[in-house]
Amino acid sequence: MYDNWHTLTLDEQLGNAGSDYERALRWKAKGQQALFENAFARTLEQIDLTLADERWAGARRREIARAREEVCREILYEDNASSAAELQRYFLAFATAARRQVG
């Protein structure tokens, strides 16, 4: 499913992870547990693949790892709308940058 993940830019990788994060939030809010769990699992899988990408070393990798921690904290423990909104803005910046690269 993610055979070409390491050919994507960082913007594309985190933009995609952010899309699934958005889906997870929506399904959680609607009480759709199975759909929520699938979207959340995809989010983590994509972030983990990004962390494993050798191109992102040093400070970038630490930032990605921190974003993963925040996603887990928000989804699993906090349920804080303001931190969810901050994460949404964080991921949206990558998605927007990825769209600009394509277009």
C-alpha positions in Angstrom: 0.0 0.0 0.0 2.8 2.4 0.8 5.4 1.0 -1.6 6.4 4.5 -2.8 6.3 6.2 0.5 10.0 7.0 0.6 9.8 8.7 -2.8 7.3 11.3 -1.5 8.5 14.6 -0.1 8.2 15.4 3.6 5.2 17.7 2.8 3.4 14.9 0.9 4.1 12.3 3.7 2.9 14.5 6.5 0.1 15.9 4.4 -1.2 12.4 3.9 -0.8 11.5 7.6 -2.7 14.7 8.4 -5.6 13.6 6.1 -6.0 10.4 8.1 -5.7 12.3 11.3 -8.6 14.5 10.2 -10.6 11.4 9.4 -9.8 9.9 12.8 -11.1 13.0 14.5 -14.3 13.0 12.5 -15.1 9.4 13.0 -14.3 9.7 16.7 -16.7 12.7 17.0 -19.4 10.6 15.2 -18.9 7.6 17.5 -17.9 5.4 14.6 -15.3 3.3 16.6 -14.2 0.9 13.8 -13.7 3.7 11.3 -12.0 5.8 13.9 -9.6 3.0 14.8 -8.7 2.4 11.1 -8.0 6.0 10.4 -6.0 6.4 13.6 -3.9 3.3 12.7 -3.3 4.6 9.2 -2.2 8.0 10.7 0.4 6.2 13.0 1.5 3.9 10.2 2.2 6.9 7.9 4.0 8.8 10.6 6.1 5.8 11.5 7.0 5.3 7.8 8.0 9.0 7.7 10.2 8.5 10.8 11.9 5.5 9.2 12.7 7.6 6.1 16.5 8.1 6.2 16.1 11.5 4.5 14.7 13.0 7.7 17.4 13.0 10.2 18.3 15.1 13.3 15.9 17.9 14.2 13.4 16.9 11.5 13.1 13.4 12.9 12.7 14.7 16.4 9.9 17.1 15.2 8.1 14.2 13.5 8.4 12.0 16.6 7.0 14.9 18.7 4.1 15.3 16.3 3.4 11.5 16.7 3.4 11.9 20.5 1.0 14.8 20.2 -1.3 12.9 17.9 -1.4 10.0 20.3 -2.0 12.2 23.3 -4.8 14.1 21.6 -6.6 11.1 20.1 -6.2 8.7 23.1 -6.1 10.9 26.2 -6.8 14.6 25.9 -9.8 15.1 23.7 -8.9 18.8 23.8 -10.3 20.8 20.9 -7.6 23.5 21.0 -4.7 21.0 20.7 -6.6 19.1 18.0 -7.0 22.4 16.1 -3.2 23.1 16.5 -2.4 19.6 15.1 -4.8 20.2 12.2 -3.1 23.5 11.3 0.3 21.7 11.6 -0.7 19.0 9.1 -2.6 21.4 6.9 0.6 23.4 6.3 2.3 20.3 4.9 -0.7 19.4 2.7 -0.8 23.0 1.4 2.9 23.0 0.6 2.6 19.6 -1.1 -0.2 20.9 -3.3 1.9 23.9 -4.3 4.8 21.6 -5.3 2.4 19.6 -7.6 0.6 22.6 -9.1 
